[in-house]
Amino acid sequence: MNFVLDTHCHTLASGHAYSTIQEMAAHAATIGFELIAITDHGPKMPGSTHSLYFKNLRVIPRKINGVEILRGVEVNILDHRGKLDIPEGVLEELDIVIASFHHPCIKPGSVEENTNTLINLIKKPYINIIGHPGNPSYPVNIEKVVEAAKEYRTLIEINNSSLKPDSFRTGSKENCYKILEACKKKQVPVAIGSDAHIAFDIGHFPFAKEMLERLQMPEELVVNTSVDRLKAYIK
């Protein structure tokens, strides 16, 4: 399976990442990638930037070093009513929006609360990807989330960083495998995100790739294999 893009990348603006947009694009070019999404953390993540940063992303060139740049955000879920830390009007202007649970921003709820929160966000047209839903700290009903993603054409992320042995989201592997199984069964596309916090991690998906191969995931269900395939889901 040949990967040509990465949907989840953080720059210095996230506060705990270590590369500029130019450095990210330069590395993406060296590995032959066609596209990267710049998805810095929303402002409620400690150390991150103001919502004005995301509104002003329009100044970023559409291509840097021949690599297409998607202007995006990893928006933080703040409560189980689906409140987010970026205004809806700003999100609607971005190319790509990942919605994620993060410990500094929301306490884990019950399976029902977490599931309903994600489903309500999946229904919103400006949410393109549900970030690292395999995190066991925020358990969900996988079948219901995948069914909603299918109905509303929202991508489910398999986050390679969650699968690392030293991940902050320890225990994600089993859940991610179950998510992939459900997505394959229901023909729901997934996005593989490096969750890169430094340029060198862009496109580095070894743990996710091994899982895809073990499950024999069809290439057409992995948007990272085609820019056109990704854009069909985020337009």
C-alpha positions in Angstrom: 0.0 0.0 0.0 1.5 3.3 -1.1 0.9 6.3 1.1 1.1 9.8 -0.4 -0.3 12.1 2.3 -0.6 12.6 6.1 -3.8 14.1 7.6 -2.5 14.9 11.1 0.6 17.1 11.6 1.5 19.6 14.4 3.8 22.6 14.2 5.4 24.9 16.7 2.0 26.6 17.1 0.7 23.6 19.1 3.0 24.5 21.9 4.6 21.1 22.4 5.7 20.4 18.8 9.1 21.2 17.3 8.9 22.1 13.6 7.7 25.0 11.4 5.3 24.6 8.5 8.2 25.1 6.1 10.2 22.3 7.8 7.2 20.0 7.7 6.7 20.6 4.0 10.4 20.2 3.3 10.4 16.8 4.9 7.2 15.7 3.2 8.9 16.6 -0.1 11.9 14.4 0.7 9.7 11.3 1.3 7.7 11.9 -1.9 4.5 12.9 -0.2 2.0 14.9 -2.2 0.0 16.5 0.6 0.1 17.2 4.4 -2.6 18.7 6.6 -1.4 21.2 9.2 -3.7 20.4 12.2 -2.4 22.3 15.2 -4.2 21.9 18.5 -7.1 24.3 19.3 -6.5 27.0 21.9 -7.7 25.1 25.0 -4.8 22.8 24.8 -2.2 24.2 27.2 0.5 26.1 25.4 -1.3 26.2 22.1 -2.3 29.3 20.1 -5.3 31.7 19.8 -8.2 31.0 17.5 -7.1 34.0 15.4 -4.1 31.8 14.3 -6.6 29.4 12.6 -8.6 32.2 11.0 -5.4 33.6 9.5 -4.2 30.3 8.0 -5.3 31.6 4.6 -1.9 33.3 4.3 -0.2 29.9 4.1 0.6 29.0 0.5 -1.4 26.2 -1.1 1.9 24.5 -2.0 5.3 24.6 -0.4 8.2 22.7 -2.0 5.7 21.0 -4.3 3.7 19.6 -1.4 0.0 20.6 -1.1 -0.8 22.1 2.3 -4.3 21.7 3.9 -5.1 24.4 6.4 -6.7 22.7 9.4 -7.0 22.2 13.1 -7.3 19.4 15.7 -10.1 21.0 17.6 -10.7 20.1 21.2 -14.0 18.7 22.5 -14.8 20.6 25.7 -17.9 18.9 27.0 -20.4 16.1 26.2 -22.8 18.5 24.5 -20.1 18.8 21.8 -18.8 22.2 22.6 -15.5 22.9 20.7 -12.7 25.4 21.3 -12.9 27.1 17.9 -15.9 29.1 16.7 -18.0 27.3 14.1 -17.5 30.1 11.6 -13.7 29.6 11.7 -14.0 25.8 11.4 -16.2 26.2 8.3 -13.4 28.2 6.6 -10.7 25.5 7.1 -9.8 22.7 4.7 -9.8 20.0 7.3 -11.0 19.6 10.9 -10.1 16.8 13.3 -12.2 16.6 16.5 -10.6 14.8 19.4 -10.9 14.1 23.1 -7.8 15.3 25.1 -7.3 15.0 28.9 -6.4 18.7 29.5 -9.7 19.7 27.9 -12.4 17.2 28.9 -12.8 14.5 31.5 -13.7 11.0 30.2 -17.4 10.2 30.3 -19.2 6.9 30.2 -19.3 4.8 27.0 -22.7 6.2 26.2 -21.6 9.8 26.8 -18.4 9.5 24.8 -20.3 7.7 21.9 -23.1 10.3 21.8 -20.6 13.1 21.8 -18.7 11.8 18.8 -21.9 10.9 16.9 -23.2 14.4 17.4 -19.9 15.8 16.1 -19.9 13.4 13.1 -23.2 14.9 12.1 -21.6 18.4 11.7 -20.5 19.0 8.1 -17.4 20.9 9.1 -16.0 17.9 11.1 -14.0 15.8 8.7 -12.1 13.3 11.0 -12.6 11.8 14.4 -9.2 11.8 16.0 -7.7 8.8 17.8 -11.1 7.2 18.8 -9.2 4.1 19.9 -8.0 5.9 23.1 -9.2 3.5 25.9 -9.5 6.5 28.3 -12.5 7.6 26.3 -14.3 4.3 25.6 -17.0 4.3 22.8 -19.4 2.0 21.2 -17.3 1.3 18.1 -20.2 -0.1 16.0 -22.4 3.0 16.6 -19.5 5.4 15.8 -18.6 3.6 12.6 -22.2 3.4 11.5 -22.6 7.2 12.0 -19.3 7.8 10.2 -20.6 5.9 7.2 -23.9 7.7 7.2 -22.4 11.2 7.3 -19.2 10.5 5.3 -16.8 11.3 8.2 -13.4 9.7 8.4 -12.3 7.6 11.3 -8.6 8.1 12.2 -6.2 5.3 13.0 -3.5 7.3 14.9 -0.1 5.8 14.5 1.2 7.7 17.5 -1.4 6.0 19.7 0.1 2.6 18.7 3.6 3.4 19.8 4.9 1.4 22.9 5.6 4.8 24.7 2.3 6.4 23.7 0.3 8.6 26.1 -2.7 6.6 24.9 -1.5 3.2 26.1 -3.8 0.4 25.3 -5.1 1.8 22.0 -3.9 -1.1 19.9 -6.8 -3.5 20.6 -9.4 -0.8 20.1 -7.8 0.4 16.9 -7.9 -3.2 15.6 -11.6 -3.4 16.4 -12.2 -0.1 14.7 -10.5 -1.2 11.6 -12.4 -4.5 11.6 -15.7 -2.6 11.8 -14.7 -0.1 9.1 -13.7 -2.9 6.8 -17.0 -4.7 7.4 -19.1 -1.6 6.9 -16.9 -0.2 4.1 -16.0 3.0 6.0 -12.8 4.8 4.9 -10.1 5.5 7.4 -7.4 8.2 7.7 -4.0 7.2 8.9 -2.6 10.0 11.0 1.0 10.2 12.1 0.1 12.8 14.7 3.6 14.2 13.9 4.9 16.7 16.4 8.2 17.0 14.6 8.8 17.0 10.8 10.7 13.6 10.8 7.5 11.8 11.9 5.4 12.8 8.9 4.3 9.8 6.9 5.8 7.4 9.5 3.0 4.9 10.0 4.8 1.6 10.8 2.3 0.4 13.5 -0.8 1.4 11.6 0.6 -0.1 8.4 1.2 -3.4 10.1 -2.4 -3.4 11.3 -3.7 -2.6 7.9 -1.7 -5.4 6.3 -2.8 -7.9 9.0 -6.4 -7.1 8.4 -6.0 -7.0 4.6 -7.7 -3.6 4.5 -8.7 -2.7 1.0 -6.6 0.2 -0.4 -9.8 2.1 -1.5 -10.7 2.3 2.2 -7.5 4.1 3.2 -7.6 7.8 2.1 -3.8 8.2 2.5 -3.3 6.4 -0.8 -4.9 9.1 -2.9 -5.2 12.9 -2.7 -8.4 12.7 -4.7 -9.8 10.0 -2.4 -9.2 12.2 0.6 -10.6 15.3 -1.0 -13.8 13.4 -1.9 -14.4 13.1 1.9 -13.4 16.6 3.1 -14.8 18.9 0.4 
